[in-house]
């Protein structure tokens, strides 16, 4: 059974879902609190405080147990996203090329959109080929703030 914890934090609300195995299954930034049974625990508290440290620039890597499931293609894309260093960006096209499918840049965008554990799988570090910020579940303004934070604390 998946349980949810919601935390207020500087960019809105942090939604954390976790399973009975004690692993985070969703980490997302949302703008409005949602009506769910809020069940925080020591794991979600740990994640929350690590995210706060990340936002302050004192943490570059989030380190906690997590689990994500996607199609083979999505998991291939997510693995490639994890290779993008803190403070750097890649284009959707570069990710498509890196996974050996150079014409799949739109599919890369779709896989990004399905990423359940943002910040761990840093989909905010993927930008348009022209350098523009496009697509982010929490909104492009949040993506911009995350990228700026990383550039300033590199």
C-alpha positions as CSV (number, residue, x, y, z in Angstrom):
1,X,0.0,0.0,0.0
2,X,1.4,3.4,-1.0
3,X,1.2,6.2,1.6
4,X,1.7,9.9,1.1
5,X,3.2,12.7,3.0
6,X,2.9,16.4,2.1
7,X,5.3,19.1,3.3
8,X,5.2,22.8,2.8
9,X,8.5,24.1,1.5
10,X,10.0,27.1,-0.3
11,X,8.8,26.1,-3.8
12,X,5.3,25.1,-2.8
13,X,4.6,21.6,-1.5
14,X,6.7,18.5,-1.6
15,X,4.7,15.4,-2.2
16,X,6.3,12.2,-1.1
17,X,4.9,8.7,-1.6
18,X,6.4,5.6,-0.1
19,X,5.7,1.9,-0.1
20,X,5.7,-0.8,2.6
21,X,9.3,-1.7,1.7
22,X,10.3,1.8,3.0
23,X,11.2,3.2,-0.4
24,X,10.1,6.5,-1.9
25,X,8.0,5.9,-5.0
26,X,7.2,9.5,-5.8
27,X,8.9,12.8,-5.2
28,X,7.2,15.8,-6.8
29,X,6.8,19.5,-6.3
30,X,3.2,20.6,-6.4
31,X,1.8,24.1,-6.1
32,X,-1.3,23.4,-4.0
33,X,-1.7,21.0,-1.1
34,X,-3.9,18.0,-2.0
35,X,-6.5,16.4,0.1
36,X,-4.9,13.1,1.1
37,X,-4.4,11.2,4.3
38,X,-1.0,12.8,5.3
39,X,1.2,10.1,6.8
40,X,4.7,11.4,7.3
41,X,7.4,9.1,8.9
42,X,11.1,9.1,9.5
43,X,11.8,8.3,5.8
44,X,9.7,11.2,4.5
45,X,11.2,13.5,7.2
46,X,14.7,12.5,6.0
47,X,13.8,13.2,2.4
48,X,12.2,16.5,3.3
49,X,15.3,17.7,5.2
50,X,17.6,16.5,2.3
51,X,15.5,18.5,-0.2
52,X,15.8,21.6,2.1
53,X,19.6,21.2,2.2
54,X,19.5,20.8,-1.6
55,X,17.6,24.1,-1.9
56,X,20.1,25.8,0.3
57,X,22.9,24.6,-1.9
58,X,24.6,22.5,0.8
59,X,23.6,19.2,-0.7
60,X,24.1,18.2,-4.3
61,X,23.0,14.5,-4.1
62,X,19.9,13.2,-2.5
63,X,20.5,9.9,-0.8
64,X,17.6,7.8,0.4
65,X,15.9,4.5,-0.7
66,X,13.7,4.9,-3.7
67,X,12.0,2.7,-6.3
68,X,10.6,3.7,-9.7
69,X,9.1,1.6,-12.4
70,X,8.7,2.5,-16.1
71,X,8.9,1.0,-19.5
72,X,12.4,-0.1,-20.7
73,X,12.7,3.1,-22.7
74,X,11.7,5.3,-19.8
75,X,14.2,3.6,-17.5
76,X,16.9,3.9,-20.1
77,X,16.2,7.7,-20.4
78,X,16.0,8.1,-16.6
79,X,19.4,6.3,-16.2
80,X,20.9,8.7,-18.7
81,X,19.4,11.7,-16.9
82,X,21.1,10.6,-13.7
83,X,24.4,11.1,-15.5
84,X,23.9,14.8,-16.0
85,X,26.1,16.5,-13.4
86,X,24.8,18.9,-10.9
87,X,24.7,22.4,-12.3
88,X,24.8,21.3,-15.9
89,X,22.1,20.7,-18.6
90,X,21.6,18.6,-21.6
91,X,19.1,18.9,-24.5
92,X,16.4,16.3,-25.2
93,X,18.3,15.6,-28.4
94,X,21.6,15.0,-26.5
95,X,19.8,12.5,-24.3
96,X,18.3,10.8,-27.3
97,X,21.7,10.5,-28.9
98,X,23.3,9.3,-25.7
99,X,20.8,6.4,-25.5
100,X,21.5,5.5,-29.1
101,X,18.2,6.7,-30.6
102,X,18.9,10.2,-32.0
103,X,15.5,10.8,-33.4
104,X,13.7,9.9,-30.2
105,X,14.0,13.4,-28.6
106,X,10.2,13.7,-28.3
107,X,10.0,10.3,-26.7
108,X,12.7,11.5,-24.3
109,X,10.4,14.4,-23.4
110,X,7.6,12.0,-22.8
111,X,9.8,9.8,-20.5
112,X,10.8,13.0,-18.7
113,X,7.2,13.8,-18.1
114,X,6.6,10.3,-16.6
115,X,9.5,10.6,-14.1
116,X,8.0,9.9,-10.7
117,X,11.0,10.9,-8.6
118,X,12.1,14.3,-9.7
119,X,15.3,15.7,-8.2
120,X,16.6,12.1,-7.9
121,X,16.2,11.6,-11.6
122,X,17.0,15.2,-12.5
123,X,14.6,15.8,-15.4
124,X,14.8,19.6,-14.6
125,X,18.3,19.5,-16.2
126,X,16.9,18.8,-19.7
127,X,16.3,21.8,-21.9
128,X,15.2,22.5,-25.5
129,X,17.8,22.3,-28.3
130,X,17.7,26.1,-28.5
131,X,18.5,26.5,-24.9
132,X,15.0,27.3,-23.8
133,X,13.3,25.9,-20.8
134,X,10.5,23.7,-21.8
135,X,8.2,21.3,-20.0
136,X,8.4,20.5,-16.3
137,X,5.7,19.0,-14.2
138,X,6.0,21.6,-11.5
139,X,6.1,24.4,-14.0
140,X,8.9,26.1,-16.1
141,X,9.4,28.8,-13.4
142,X,10.3,26.1,-10.8
143,X,12.6,24.4,-13.4
144,X,14.3,27.8,-13.8
145,X,14.7,28.2,-10.1
146,X,16.2,24.8,-9.7
147,X,18.7,25.3,-12.5
148,X,19.7,28.7,-11.2
149,X,20.2,27.3,-7.7
150,X,22.5,24.6,-9.1
151,X,24.4,27.0,-11.3
152,X,25.0,29.3,-8.3
153,X,26.1,26.4,-6.0
154,X,28.2,24.4,-8.5
